[in-house]
Amino acid sequence: MMVNKVIKNYPLIFGEHTFLANLFLLSFHEFDAVLRLDWLTRHSAIVDYRARDVRLLTVEGKELLLLSV
């Protein structure tokens, strides 16, 4: 897999909450974004594939629920 460019500390905004991520621009277009395991771990992410949602912890320690449409 070829990485064309890295964008450091890119703000991912979900409602009122901002999470910084390093984005790796890849040479294929199958995904909108790929968040690495280190980013998911840093934000205590819980990925529920059956419910199609992701839960993240905010800086304040509150759980943020992201729903897939």
N, C-alpha and C positions, 0 to 999 in steps of 0.2 A: 504494500500500500504506500503510495507516494503522498507526502505532505507538501503542498505547494507553498503554504504560508501559515504562520501562527499569529493570532491576534490575542495579545495578553490583556487580562483584566477586562474583558468585554462584559458590559452589564446585561444580565438577563433579568427582565422586569416582569414580575407576576403581580398584578394589582399594585399595591403600595410597597411591595417588597422587591429589593434588588439583590441579586446574587451575582458575584463576579466569577467569570469562567475564562479559561484559556481555550480559544477555539482553534482547531486545526482544520484548515481548508484542504480538502482532499480532492483527488483527481477524478472522482466519480460522483454521480448525482443521485444516488439511491436514498440518501438520508437528508433530512433538514438539518439535523445537528446530532453529534455524538458526544455525550458527556462521559468522561472517563470515570473509572472506579474511584480514583482519588477524590474527584469533585463530589461524587455521590456520597462517599464516606464522610467527607468534611461537613456535608449538610445533613448527615444522618438520614439519608433518603431511604424510604421504604417503597419499593415498586411492587404493586399488586397487579399482576398480569390479568387475572380473571376479572377484576373490577375495572381494569384499564385506567388506573389512577396512580399518582405518585404523591407521596407525602414528604415534605422537607421541613427542617427546623429553621426558623428565622433567627436572626442575631439575638432577638429578645427571648429565644427559647420557645416560641409558640409554633405549633404545627400548622403548616400551610398545605392544603389539599389542592392538587392540580388534577382536573378531570380531563380525560381524553374524549373527544367527540367522535 
